[in-house]
Amino acid sequence: MSRIGKLPVNIPAGVTVTVDANNVVTVKGPKGELCQAVNPQISVKVEGAEVHVTRPNDEKEMRSMHGLYRALIHNMVVGVSEGYKKTLELVGVGYRVENQGNLIQLALGYTHPIYLMLPKEVKVETKSERNQNPLIILESADKQLIGQICAKIRSFRKPEPYKGKGVKFQGEIIRRKAGKSAGK
């Protein structure tokens, strides 16, 4: 058995999990509602305050999907009950960020500002304090969506290894390289 797949998913108070006839798992909670289609060969059962995921056989494909769907269901339960929060930090002289609702405007050293419209499921907050790097704080119930948005924002200016300038996750450690050494 899969170490991840055989673990039951605990359902906290205030969260409801339903599985319909088409094997679509729907999780509702205080932070929102999420749906995930599950492969028809993988069975998902809600028993009391736990969700159990089982597979029909030990083929390699079934073993991998067993752990995958259990992890996806667990992420949905945690998302609708607690939510996910990611913080991005802009390191560099003149790097700025502003938001009007879900539209964020980034100044990352290019000749033009970058505008990015975020989906309504994601809440965004920006902080720009004196002598501090600007921060982008993203919150959502959907772990996959918030990770994809963070990757998109980070792709506009990845941290470079010489000065460490760019968009990075807060607390991320950038591997630094030594610069040029003097000639003769």
C-alpha angles and dihedrals in degrees: 000000000000113000092220098036097054094055112098118235110237115222113217123215114282094029124105125195121195131179117202130202093269090058093252113150114213120192120191125187145142093287096050145281129294132186131198128183111222126205108264092234092060112076122214120195129183109214114178109303094345138077117216123199118198135179129214099228144356100261114139094247092050092048092053094046091047093063093037096057093042089053092046092051091047090051090051092050092049091045097054093043104040106003129216127269128193127181123204122195125207110215116189143076111283095008108143139169132196133173135204104190106307095342112098125194117204127194105196104162097281123123090254136041118253117231121199125182111209124208118260091248090069123074115206131197127178128203125196114176128171114268090007131101113255114257133210113202115195124189129185143144092231111080094191094050095048091047091051092050092048090051090049093051091045091051091064090071116359117201111269121220100233105057099004093238119157142061113316139164114264108264093017113140114222117209105237128211129207114252127230116311120223116274114230 
